[in-house]
């Protein structure tokens, strides 16, 4: 969908009459049916006036096409400005310009990520060159008209208020090369860039053809994904995983376009849900079926992309991995298949302030012919987590989808046994189980209880040197001080000479694979859905044991912890219900943290009585740590 389209002459006439923002506003409201804030209206006025200066050149033909706010199909992303025409050899070309009003930016050192003032706060956002490149790559890989119509796309970014050099930092060099960046005072350079590709007018309606192009994975993307999967041991499936995978593929093949089916796959920690999910998206992409891997949290998406590609940098494959909140405006059946991993973490509302959309489960089922949900209700770790089988069944019925259910049993994590998970449920008093002693489980799992956090950290760091497969995590009971002061420490135990920082800054979600991140401590948001060989867990004061009884204390969570947002207000009106929900969240959090290790879980509690009780519970394990 294009909000505004005109020839270059029509665009310059609208600017010269001072009406461009009014024209774009009217077109936007007509096309999208939504209001626009004053800030965005001013942005249009300022940025489009800047582009007017750029294109006001007789060598850019008057009948070149100008398109503003082209929404990329199957996404909520909109291209700011496109100028289209033909090059010297009469080949169709379109120049995509990402417009920014930024006046300053900071280097983060992260791939394709910068920090700037946006949305009334300093935030980490995509580098403008990466953003422009990603839009054009998305069109190359998924728009059939671009592929078959031989439309050449060329990306760039124009920051007409920016004079700094931070965005040229070497860590961004590959993106600036892919999509050149132009600053304040460089209108002539941007003009020359456009003239390199647009020599003649747009006689073939390039932007409209792109807008109406059929959406499907390109053959080149399909072949590339096939190459990545071939021989990739990270994604080898066994036993029930292969059965679920084949059944899901069969469901897609048997579902007529326009009809709806839902597959619910339940499985606990270590059952290989994510392995099956990535295999599904890869195979469907190879079949040139439009699909995507979906999670609410960014960490699983980033990690599985890195394991698929063998690189921790962003790539064309990033478009296969999406967040769960991007389907609010998706049309019915936009996707052939959506594969939803960690479905238990889905929310009702989307957006930074949880105020957008209706219901993520509803929106996902609506957006696809086939929706596959991988689910573990025991990993719902926040008040706002609505991902339950009952909720999925409700919306499947509402939207007329046939439903099938399957189950995965434990394969990998925790040394291939459900026994440890059952023992953990017994220890945390989540449910009664027959697994009351580790030494009776019949397998080798390294559970240790340490006397102090510094010894635990030293052991984890030593273990990590073996394969980069050990990390430390903690319950969210400590304030994120380093968010504003990067020299500050977040988790401090002076009596143990212990200081660590949270890994809550946006590092692209790659904490679990970056070797240097062993010096940082993770939380539920950075590790859920992922695994290491050995996990070190600090149990905070939100979970203590008194006389053999596990007690949860929501008030000991940091007050900025979003997982129990609203607890205090709910406690005033429904104290019993608030405490019950908070207990579920806290117990599920530690159950999830303590099941991230495939070979071992090493713990330390800030509470002495709790630590002593854990040692007692661990008697007879294969390796009980320092006593």
C-alpha positions as CSV (number, residue, x, y, z in Angstrom):
1,X,0.0,0.0,0.0
2,X,1.3,3.4,-1.0
3,X,0.2,6.5,1.0
4,X,1.3,9.1,-1.6
5,X,2.4,8.7,-5.2
6,X,3.1,11.3,-7.8
7,X,5.6,12.3,-10.5
8,X,8.6,14.3,-9.4
9,X,6.9,17.4,-10.8
10,X,3.8,16.7,-8.8
11,X,5.8,16.2,-5.7
12,X,7.7,19.4,-6.1
13,X,4.5,21.3,-6.9
14,X,3.0,20.1,-3.6
15,X,6.0,21.2,-1.7
16,X,6.2,24.6,-3.3
17,X,2.5,25.3,-2.5
18,X,3.3,24.4,1.2
19,X,0.7,21.6,1.1
20,X,2.8,18.5,1.1
21,X,2.2,17.6,4.7
22,X,-1.5,18.2,4.3
23,X,-1.6,16.0,1.1
24,X,0.3,13.2,2.7
25,X,-1.8,13.4,5.9
26,X,-5.0,13.2,4.0
27,X,-3.7,10.3,1.9
28,X,-2.4,8.5,5.1
29,X,-5.8,8.8,6.9
30,X,-7.6,7.6,3.8
31,X,-5.3,4.6,3.2
32,X,-4.8,3.5,6.8
33,X,-7.8,5.0,8.6
34,X,-5.7,6.1,11.6
35,X,-4.7,9.5,13.0
36,X,-1.2,10.9,12.9
37,X,0.5,12.8,15.7
38,X,1.8,16.3,15.4
39,X,5.4,15.0,15.7
40,X,5.0,12.7,12.7
41,X,3.3,15.5,10.7
42,X,6.3,17.8,11.4
43,X,8.6,15.0,10.4
44,X,6.9,14.7,7.1
45,X,7.2,18.5,6.5
46,X,10.8,18.7,7.5
47,X,12.1,15.6,5.7
48,X,10.0,16.1,2.6
49,X,11.2,19.6,2.2
50,X,14.7,18.3,2.5
51,X,14.0,15.8,-0.3
52,X,12.5,18.6,-2.4
53,X,15.9,20.3,-2.3
54,X,17.6,17.0,-3.3
55,X,15.4,16.2,-6.3
56,X,15.1,19.8,-7.6
57,X,17.5,19.1,-10.5
58,X,16.7,19.0,-14.2
59,X,18.8,15.9,-14.7
60,X,16.3,14.0,-12.5
61,X,13.4,13.6,-15.0
62,X,10.1,15.4,-14.2
63,X,8.2,12.2,-14.8
64,X,10.2,10.1,-12.4
65,X,8.0,8.5,-9.8
66,X,7.9,9.7,-6.2
67,X,6.3,7.4,-3.6
68,X,6.0,8.2,0.1
69,X,5.2,5.7,2.9
70,X,5.1,2.5,0.9
71,X,4.1,-0.2,3.3
72,X,6.1,-3.4,2.7
73,X,3.7,-6.2,2.3
74,X,3.5,-8.8,5.2
75,X,5.1,-6.3,7.6
76,X,4.2,-3.2,9.4
77,X,7.3,-1.4,8.0
78,X,6.9,1.6,5.7
79,X,9.5,2.9,3.3
80,X,9.9,6.7,3.8
81,X,10.7,7.8,0.2
82,X,11.2,6.1,-3.2
83,X,12.2,7.7,-6.4
84,X,11.7,5.4,-9.4
85,X,12.6,5.5,-13.1
86,X,15.0,3.9,-15.6
87,X,18.7,3.9,-15.9
88,X,20.8,4.7,-19.0
89,X,20.1,1.2,-20.3
90,X,16.4,1.6,-19.8
91,X,16.3,-0.9,-16.9
92,X,13.7,-0.3,-14.1
93,X,15.3,1.1,-11.0
94,X,14.0,2.4,-7.6
95,X,16.1,4.3,-5.0
96,X,14.9,3.7,-1.4
97,X,15.6,6.6,0.9
98,X,15.4,6.2,4.7
99,X,14.8,9.6,6.2
100,X,15.8,10.6,9.8
101,X,15.6,13.8,11.7
102,X,18.3,12.7,14.1
103,X,20.7,15.3,15.4
104,X,23.0,13.0,17.3
105,X,23.7,9.3,17.7
106,X,26.0,7.0,19.8
107,X,28.0,4.0,18.8
108,X,26.9,0.8,20.6
109,X,29.4,-1.6,19.1
110,X,26.5,-3.9,18.3
111,X,25.9,-5.1,14.7
112,X,23.6,-2.6,13.0
113,X,22.5,-1.0,16.2
114,X,22.9,2.6,17.4
115,X,21.6,4.7,20.3
116,X,19.7,7.9,19.7
117,X,16.9,10.1,21.2
118,X,13.6,8.7,19.9
119,X,10.2,8.3,21.5
120,X,11.1,10.7,24.3
121,X,14.0,8.6,25.5
122,X,17.5,7.4,24.4
123,X,16.9,4.1,22.8
124,X,18.9,1.5,20.8
125,X,17.5,1.3,17.3
126,X,18.6,0.0,13.9
127,X,21.4,1.9,12.1
128,X,19.7,3.9,9.3
129,X,21.8,2.2,6.6
130,X,20.9,-1.2,8.0
131,X,17.3,-0.2,8.1
132,X,17.3,0.9,4.4
133,X,19.2,-2.2,3.3
134,X,16.9,-4.5,5.2
135,X,13.8,-3.0,3.5
136,X,15.3,-3.5,0.0
137,X,16.5,-7.0,0.8
138,X,13.0,-7.9,2.1
139,X,11.6,-6.8,-1.2
140,X,14.3,-8.7,-3.2
141,X,13.7,-11.9,-1.2
142,X,9.9,-11.9,-1.0
143,X,8.4,-9.7,-3.7
144,X,7.8,-11.7,-6.9
145,X,7.5,-8.5,-9.1
146,X,10.9,-7.3,-8.0
147,X,12.4,-10.8,-8.7
148,X,10.7,-11.5,-12.1
149,X,10.3,-7.9,-13.2
150,X,14.0,-7.3,-12.9
151,X,13.5,-4.1,-10.8
152,X,16.8,-2.9,-9.4
153,X,16.6,-1.6,-5.8
154,X,19.2,0.8,-4.3
155,X,19.1,1.8,-0.7
156,X,20.5,4.8,1.1
157,X,19.8,6.9,4.2
158,X,19.5,10.7,4.5
159,X,19.9,12.4,7.9
160,X,19.4,16.0,7.0
161,X,20.0,17.3,10.5
162,X,22.9,15.1,11.4
163,X,26.6,16.3,11.2
164,X,28.4,13.7,13.3
165,X,30.7,10.9,12.4
166,X,29.4,8.3,14.9
167,X,27.4,6.4,12.2
168,X,30.6,5.9,10.2
169,X,32.2,3.8,13.0
170,X,34.0,0.7,11.6
171,X,31.4,-1.6,13.3
172,X,28.8,-0.2,10.8
173,X,31.0,-0.1,7.7
174,X,29.4,-3.0,5.9
175,X,25.9,-1.5,6.3
176,X,27.1,2.0,5.1
177,X,28.7,0.3,2.1
178,X,25.4,-1.5,1.4
179,X,23.3,1.6,1.8
180,X,25.3,4.9,1.7
181,X,24.5,7.5,4.4
182,X,24.1,11.2,3.6
183,X,24.2,14.0,6.2
184,X,23.3,17.6,6.6
185,X,25.0,19.5,3.8
186,X,25.3,16.5,1.5
187,X,22.2,17.0,-0.6
188,X,24.3,17.2,-3.7
189,X,25.9,13.9,-2.9
190,X,22.5,12.2,-2.4
191,X,21.3,13.9,-5.7
192,X,24.3,12.3,-7.5
193,X,23.5,8.9,-6.0
194,X,19.9,9.1,-7.3
195,X,21.0,10.3,-10.8
196,X,23.3,7.3,-11.0
197,X,20.2,5.1,-11.2
198,X,17.3,7.3,-12.4
199,X,18.1,8.8,-15.8
200,X,14.7,8.5,-17.5
201,X,11.1,8.7,-16.2
202,X,9.0,6.0,-14.7
203,X,6.9,4.8,-17.6
204,X,6.2,1.3,-16.1
205,X,4.7,2.3,-12.7
206,X,7.5,0.6,-10.8
207,X,6.2,1.5,-7.3
208,X,2.7,0.3,-8.0
209,X,4.0,-3.0,-9.4
210,X,6.1,-3.5,-6.3
211,X,3.1,-2.7,-4.1
212,X,0.9,-5.2,-5.9
213,X,3.6,-7.9,-6.4
214,X,2.8,-11.4,-5.2
215,X,4.6,-12.2,-1.9
216,X,6.6,-15.4,-1.8
217,X,10.2,-16.4,-1.0
218,X,12.5,-16.0,-4.0
219,X,14.3,-18.9,-5.5
220,X,17.6,-17.5,-4.5
221,X,16.5,-17.2,-0.9
222,X,15.1,-20.8,-1.0
223,X,18.4,-22.1,-2.4
224,X,20.4,-20.2,0.2
225,X,18.4,-21.5,3.1
226,X,18.8,-25.1,1.8
227,X,22.5,-24.6,1.8
228,X,22.5,-23.4,5.3
229,X,20.5,-26.4,6.6
230,X,22.5,-29.0,4.8
231,X,24.7,-30.8,7.3
232,X,24.0,-28.4,10.1
233,X,24.2,-30.5,13.2
234,X,22.5,-27.8,15.3
235,X,19.2,-28.7,13.7
236,X,19.2,-32.5,13.5
237,X,15.9,-33.9,14.5
238,X,15.3,-37.3,16.1
239,X,12.3,-39.5,17.1
240,X,9.2,-37.5,17.9
241,X,10.7,-34.3,16.6
242,X,10.8,-35.8,13.1
243,X,7.2,-37.0,13.5
244,X,6.0,-33.5,14.5
245,X,7.9,-31.9,11.7
246,X,6.5,-34.2,9.0
247,X,3.0,-33.9,10.4
248,X,3.2,-30.1,10.3
249,X,4.5,-30.1,6.7
250,X,1.6,-32.4,5.7
251,X,-0.9,-30.1,7.4
252,X,0.4,-27.2,5.3
253,X,0.2,-29.2,2.1
254,X,-3.3,-30.4,2.8
255,X,-4.7,-27.0,3.8
256,X,-6.4,-25.2,0.9
257,X,-5.3,-21.5,0.5
258,X,-7.7,-19.4,2.5
259,X,-8.7,-22.1,5.0
260,X,-7.3,-22.2,8.5
261,X,-5.7,-24.9,10.6
262,X,-3.8,-24.8,13.9
263,X,-1.3,-27.3,15.3
264,X,-0.5,-27.1,19.0
265,X,2.7,-28.9,20.0
266,X,3.3,-29.2,23.8
267,X,6.7,-30.0,25.2
268,X,8.7,-29.2,28.3
269,X,12.4,-28.1,28.5
270,X,14.7,-30.1,26.3
271,X,12.1,-31.5,24.0
272,X,13.6,-29.8,20.9
273,X,10.6,-27.5,20.2
274,X,12.9,-24.8,18.7
275,X,14.8,-27.3,16.6
276,X,11.6,-28.5,14.9
277,X,10.4,-24.9,14.6
278,X,13.5,-23.7,12.7
279,X,13.5,-26.8,10.5
280,X,9.8,-26.1,9.6
281,X,10.5,-22.5,8.5
282,X,13.6,-23.5,6.6
283,X,11.8,-26.3,4.7
284,X,8.8,-24.1,3.9
285,X,11.0,-21.4,2.6
286,X,12.8,-23.9,0.4
287,X,9.4,-24.8,-0.9
288,X,8.8,-21.1,-1.6
289,X,6.0,-21.0,0.9
290,X,5.7,-17.7,2.8
291,X,6.4,-18.5,6.4
292,X,8.2,-17.1,9.5
293,X,9.6,-18.1,12.8
294,X,7.9,-16.1,15.6
295,X,8.8,-15.4,19.2
296,X,7.9,-12.7,21.6
297,X,11.5,-12.3,23.0
298,X,14.3,-11.3,20.7
299,X,16.9,-13.7,22.2
300,X,15.7,-17.0,20.6
301,X,15.3,-15.3,17.2
302,X,18.8,-13.9,17.3
303,X,20.5,-17.1,18.6
304,X,18.8,-19.4,16.1
305,X,19.5,-17.1,13.2
306,X,23.2,-17.1,14.3
307,X,23.3,-20.9,14.6
308,X,21.6,-21.2,11.2
309,X,24.0,-18.8,9.4
310,X,27.1,-19.4,11.5
311,X,27.5,-15.7,12.0
312,X,26.3,-13.2,14.7
313,X,25.8,-10.4,12.2
314,X,22.5,-9.5,10.7
315,X,21.7,-10.9,7.3
316,X,19.0,-11.4,4.7
317,X,17.8,-14.3,6.8
318,X,16.8,-11.9,9.6
319,X,13.5,-11.4,7.7
320,X,12.5,-15.0,8.5
321,X,12.7,-14.3,12.2
322,X,10.0,-12.0,13.6
323,X,8.5,-10.7,16.8
324,X,4.9,-11.6,17.8
325,X,3.6,-8.0,17.9
326,X,4.0,-7.3,14.2
327,X,0.7,-8.7,13.0
328,X,-1.8,-6.2,14.2
329,X,-2.7,-4.9,10.8
330,X,-1.9,-8.1,8.8
331,X,-4.6,-9.1,6.3
332,X,-6.2,-12.5,6.7
333,X,-4.0,-15.3,5.3
334,X,-1.0,-13.0,4.5
335,X,1.3,-15.9,5.4
336,X,1.0,-19.5,4.4
337,X,2.5,-20.6,7.7
338,X,3.5,-19.0,11.0
339,X,5.6,-21.1,13.3
340,X,5.3,-19.7,16.9
341,X,8.0,-20.8,19.3
342,X,7.8,-20.1,23.0
343,X,4.0,-19.5,22.5
344,X,3.5,-19.4,26.3
345,X,5.1,-16.0,26.3
346,X,2.6,-14.4,23.9
347,X,0.8,-11.3,25.2
348,X,-2.7,-9.9,24.7
349,X,-1.5,-6.4,23.7
350,X,1.6,-5.4,21.7
351,X,3.8,-2.3,21.5
352,X,6.2,-0.6,23.8
353,X,3.4,0.4,26.2
354,X,1.3,-2.8,25.7
355,X,-1.5,-0.7,24.2
356,X,-1.7,-1.9,20.6
357,X,-3.7,-4.6,18.9
358,X,-6.3,-6.9,20.2
359,X,-4.8,-10.3,21.1
360,X,-1.5,-11.7,19.7
361,X,-2.9,-15.3,19.4
362,X,-5.9,-14.0,17.5
363,X,-3.7,-11.9,15.2
364,X,-1.3,-14.7,14.4
365,X,-4.0,-17.2,13.5
366,X,-5.7,-14.5,11.4
367,X,-2.5,-13.7,9.5
368,X,-1.8,-17.3,8.4
369,X,-3.5,-20.3,6.8
370,X,-1.6,-22.6,9.1
371,X,-0.3,-21.6,12.5
372,X,1.9,-23.9,14.5
373,X,2.2,-23.1,18.3
374,X,5.1,-24.7,20.3
375,X,4.0,-24.5,23.9
376,X,5.0,-25.1,27.5
377,X,2.5,-23.6,30.0
378,X,4.9,-24.2,32.9
379,X,7.2,-21.5,31.3
380,X,4.7,-18.7,31.6
381,X,6.7,-16.3,33.7
382,X,4.9,-13.0,33.6
383,X,1.4,-11.7,34.5
384,X,0.8,-10.7,30.9
385,X,1.7,-14.1,29.4
386,X,-1.5,-15.4,27.9
387,X,-0.1,-18.3,25.9
388,X,-2.1,-21.3,27.1
389,X,-3.7,-24.1,25.2
390,X,-7.2,-23.0,26.2
391,X,-6.5,-19.5,24.8
392,X,-5.3,-20.9,21.5
393,X,-8.2,-23.2,21.3
394,X,-10.6,-20.3,21.9
395,X,-9.3,-18.2,19.2
396,X,-8.9,-21.1,16.7
397,X,-12.6,-21.8,17.2
398,X,-13.5,-18.1,16.9
399,X,-11.6,-17.9,13.6
400,X,-12.9,-21.1,12.2
401,X,-9.6,-23.1,12.3
402,X,-9.4,-26.8,12.6
403,X,-7.1,-27.8,15.5
404,X,-4.7,-30.7,16.0
405,X,-2.6,-31.4,19.1
406,X,0.8,-33.2,19.4
407,X,3.3,-33.7,22.2
408,X,7.1,-33.8,22.4
409,X,9.0,-35.7,25.1
410,X,12.4,-34.8,26.6
411,X,15.4,-35.5,24.3
412,X,18.4,-33.2,25.0
413,X,18.4,-30.8,27.8
414,X,19.2,-32.0,31.4
415,X,21.1,-35.0,30.0
416,X,18.1,-36.4,28.2
417,X,15.8,-37.1,31.2
418,X,12.5,-35.8,32.4
419,X,13.5,-37.0,35.8
420,X,15.5,-33.8,36.6
421,X,12.5,-31.6,35.6
422,X,10.3,-33.7,37.8
423,X,12.8,-33.5,40.7
424,X,12.9,-29.7,40.2
425,X,9.1,-29.5,40.4
426,X,9.3,-31.4,43.7
427,X,12.1,-29.2,45.1
428,X,10.3,-26.0,44.1
429,X,7.0,-27.4,45.3
430,X,5.3,-26.7,42.0
431,X,3.6,-30.2,42.0
432,X,4.0,-33.5,43.8
433,X,6.2,-36.0,41.9
434,X,7.8,-39.3,42.6
435,X,11.2,-37.9,41.8
436,X,12.4,-36.9,45.3
437,X,16.1,-37.7,45.1
438,X,18.6,-37.0,42.4
439,X,20.7,-40.1,43.1
440,X,17.6,-42.3,42.3
441,X,17.1,-40.9,38.8
442,X,19.6,-43.2,37.2
443,X,21.6,-40.7,35.1
444,X,24.5,-38.3,35.5
445,X,23.3,-34.7,35.9
446,X,25.7,-32.2,37.7
447,X,23.6,-30.4,40.3
448,X,25.7,-28.3,42.8
449,X,25.0,-25.9,45.6
450,X,27.7,-23.3,46.2
451,X,28.5,-21.5,49.5
452,X,29.1,-18.1,47.9
453,X,28.4,-16.4,44.5
454,X,32.1,-15.7,43.8
455,X,32.9,-19.4,43.8
456,X,30.0,-20.0,41.6
457,X,31.1,-17.4,39.1
458,X,34.6,-18.7,39.1
459,X,33.4,-22.2,38.4
460,X,31.1,-21.0,35.5
461,X,33.9,-19.0,34.0
462,X,36.2,-22.0,34.1
463,X,33.6,-24.3,32.6
464,X,32.9,-21.7,29.8
465,X,36.5,-22.0,28.6
466,X,35.8,-25.5,27.5
467,X,33.1,-24.8,24.8
468,X,31.6,-21.4,25.5
469,X,28.6,-23.2,26.9
470,X,28.2,-21.9,30.5
471,X,26.4,-18.8,31.7
472,X,25.1,-17.3,34.9
473,X,21.5,-16.1,35.4
474,X,19.5,-14.7,38.3
475,X,16.0,-13.8,39.4
476,X,15.1,-10.2,38.6
477,X,15.6,-8.9,42.2
478,X,18.2,-6.2,41.5
479,X,17.8,-2.8,39.9
480,X,19.3,-2.2,36.5
481,X,21.7,0.5,37.6
482,X,24.0,0.2,34.6
483,X,21.2,1.2,32.2
484,X,21.9,4.8,32.9
485,X,25.4,4.6,34.3
486,X,27.4,2.1,32.4
487,X,30.1,2.1,35.0
488,X,27.7,1.0,37.7
489,X,27.2,-2.6,39.0
490,X,23.8,-4.1,39.2
491,X,24.2,-7.2,41.4
492,X,26.6,-6.6,44.3
493,X,27.4,-8.7,47.3
494,X,30.2,-6.8,49.1
495,X,30.7,-9.5,51.7
496,X,31.6,-11.9,48.9
497,X,33.6,-9.5,46.8
498,X,31.0,-10.1,44.0
499,X,29.9,-7.6,41.3
500,X,28.2,-8.2,38.0
501,X,26.1,-6.4,35.5
502,X,22.8,-7.5,34.0
503,X,22.8,-8.4,30.3
504,X,19.7,-6.4,29.7
505,X,21.1,-3.9,27.1
506,X,20.1,-4.8,23.6
507,X,23.1,-6.8,22.2
508,X,20.9,-8.3,19.6
509,X,19.8,-11.1,21.9
510,X,23.1,-12.9,21.5
511,X,24.1,-13.1,25.2
512,X,24.0,-16.9,25.2
513,X,26.5,-17.3,22.3
514,X,28.9,-14.3,22.6
515,X,32.0,-15.6,24.6
516,X,32.6,-12.3,26.3
517,X,29.1,-12.2,27.8
518,X,30.1,-14.8,30.4
519,X,31.1,-11.8,32.4
520,X,27.4,-10.6,32.5
521,X,24.5,-12.2,34.2
522,X,21.4,-13.1,32.3
523,X,17.7,-13.1,33.4
524,X,14.6,-14.9,32.2
525,X,14.3,-12.5,29.2
526,X,17.7,-13.3,27.8
527,X,17.8,-17.1,28.3
528,X,14.2,-18.4,27.9
529,X,14.0,-20.8,25.0
530,X,17.8,-21.3,24.9
531,X,20.2,-23.7,26.5
532,X,23.8,-24.1,27.6
533,X,25.8,-27.0,29.0
534,X,26.0,-25.6,32.5
535,X,23.8,-22.9,34.0
536,X,24.7,-21.0,37.2
537,X,21.7,-19.7,39.0
538,X,21.6,-17.0,41.7
539,X,18.3,-17.4,43.6
540,X,17.2,-14.0,44.9
541,X,15.2,-13.1,48.0
542,X,12.0,-13.5,46.1
543,X,12.2,-17.3,46.8
544,X,13.1,-18.6,50.3
545,X,12.5,-21.8,52.3
546,X,11.3,-21.8,55.8
547,X,10.9,-25.1,57.7
548,X,10.9,-27.0,54.5
549,X,8.2,-24.8,52.9
550,X,9.0,-22.8,49.7
551,X,7.8,-19.2,50.1
552,X,7.6,-16.6,47.3
553,X,7.9,-12.9,48.0
554,X,6.9,-10.7,45.1
555,X,7.8,-7.6,47.0
556,X,11.5,-8.6,46.7
557,X,11.4,-8.4,43.0
558,X,12.8,-5.2,41.5
559,X,9.9,-2.7,41.2
560,X,10.7,-2.2,37.5
561,X,10.2,-5.9,36.8
562,X,7.6,-6.1,34.1
563,X,6.8,-9.7,34.8
564,X,4.8,-8.8,37.9
565,X,3.7,-5.4,36.8
566,X,0.5,-4.4,38.6
567,X,1.0,-6.7,41.5
568,X,0.7,-4.0,44.2
569,X,-2.5,-2.6,42.8
570,X,-4.0,-6.1,42.4
571,X,-2.9,-7.0,45.9
572,X,-5.1,-4.2,47.3
573,X,-8.3,-5.5,45.7
574,X,-7.6,-9.2,45.4
575,X,-4.6,-10.1,47.7
576,X,-5.1,-13.9,47.5
577,X,-5.4,-13.9,43.7
578,X,-2.4,-11.5,43.4
579,X,-0.2,-13.7,45.6
580,X,-1.2,-16.9,43.8
581,X,-0.4,-15.4,40.4
582,X,2.9,-14.0,41.7
583,X,3.8,-17.4,43.2
584,X,3.2,-19.0,39.8
585,X,5.4,-16.4,38.0
586,X,8.3,-16.7,40.5
587,X,8.2,-20.5,40.7
588,X,8.0,-20.8,36.9
589,X,10.9,-18.3,36.5
590,X,13.2,-20.4,38.7
591,X,12.1,-23.6,37.1
592,X,12.9,-22.2,33.7
593,X,16.3,-20.7,34.8
594,X,17.3,-24.0,36.5
595,X,16.4,-26.1,33.4
596,X,18.6,-24.1,31.0
597,X,21.6,-26.5,31.5
598,X,21.8,-29.6,29.4
599,X,24.5,-31.2,31.7
600,X,24.4,-29.2,34.9
601,X,22.8,-26.6,37.1
602,X,24.9,-24.9,39.8
603,X,23.1,-22.7,42.3
604,X,23.6,-20.3,45.2
605,X,20.8,-18.6,47.2
606,X,21.2,-15.3,48.9
607,X,19.3,-16.8,51.8
608,X,21.4,-19.0,54.1
609,X,18.5,-21.3,55.2
610,X,17.4,-21.7,51.6
611,X,20.9,-22.6,50.6
612,X,21.3,-25.2,53.3
613,X,17.9,-26.7,52.4
614,X,19.0,-27.0,48.7
615,X,22.1,-28.8,49.8
616,X,20.0,-31.2,51.8
617,X,17.7,-31.8,48.8
618,X,20.7,-32.4,46.6
619,X,22.2,-35.1,48.8
620,X,23.2,-38.1,46.7
621,X,23.5,-36.2,43.5
622,X,26.5,-37.0,41.3
623,X,28.3,-33.8,42.3
624,X,27.2,-31.8,45.3
625,X,29.4,-28.6,45.3
626,X,31.3,-26.9,48.0
627,X,29.8,-27.5,51.5
